[in-house]
Amino acid sequence: MHCETRSHHGRGSHHCGCGQDHHGGSCGCGCGGGFGRRFLTKEEKIAELQEYLENLQKEAQAVQEHIAKLQEK
């Protein structure tokens, strides 16, 4: 499995082959964690922030849909 550590706004995040995002720790899948990079290139940081923004936008859409569904009742 492939593992790496990333930083989201100063918080460590463990990504491994199990598909989970484990902020500040390991998933316990036995991947071992290994070496984690502390610094990202400018391009990597931009890509990470774009992914973060996309996830926020999807979450906002889901909240809006949930509110609309609750208001129907």
C-alpha positions in Angstrom: 0.0 0.0 0.0 1.1 3.6 -0.7 1.1 6.0 2.2 2.0 9.6 2.6 1.5 12.4 5.0 0.1 15.8 3.9 -0.8 19.0 5.7 -4.2 20.7 5.5 -3.9 24.1 7.0 -1.3 23.0 9.5 -2.9 19.7 10.5 -1.1 16.4 9.5 -3.2 14.0 7.5 -2.3 10.3 6.8 -3.4 8.9 3.4 -3.0 5.3 2.7 -4.2 2.6 0.3 -7.2 1.8 2.5 -8.9 4.9 1.1 -9.2 6.7 4.4 -8.0 10.2 5.4 -6.7 10.0 8.9 -5.9 13.5 10.3 -3.0 13.3 12.6 -2.5 9.5 12.7 -2.6 6.1 11.3 -5.6 4.1 10.1 -4.4 0.8 11.7 -4.5 -1.0 8.3 -0.9 -2.2 8.8 0.6 0.0 6.1 3.2 1.3 8.6 3.0 5.0 7.7 6.6 5.3 6.7 8.3 8.5 5.8 6.0 11.5 5.6 7.0 14.6 3.6 6.7 17.9 5.5 6.9 20.3 2.6 4.9 20.5 -0.6 5.8 22.1 -3.9 3.8 25.1 -5.0 2.0 23.0 -7.6 1.2 20.3 -5.0 -0.2 22.8 -2.5 -2.4 24.4 -5.2 -3.7 21.0 -6.2 -4.4 20.1 -2.6 -6.2 23.4 -2.0 -8.3 22.9 -5.2 -9.3 19.4 -3.9 -10.2 20.9 -0.5 -12.3 23.6 -2.1 -14.1 21.0 -4.3 -14.9 19.0 -1.2 -16.2 22.0 0.6 -18.5 22.9 -2.3 -19.8 19.3 -2.4 -20.5 19.5 1.3 -22.3 22.8 1.0 -24.5 21.3 -1.8 -25.3 18.3 0.3 -26.3 20.6 3.2 -28.5 22.7 1.0 -30.2 19.5 -0.3 -30.7 18.2 3.3 -32.2 21.6 4.3 -34.6 21.5 1.3 -35.6 17.9 2.2 -36.3 18.8 5.8 -38.4 21.9 4.7 -40.7 19.7 2.6 -42.0 17.9 5.6 
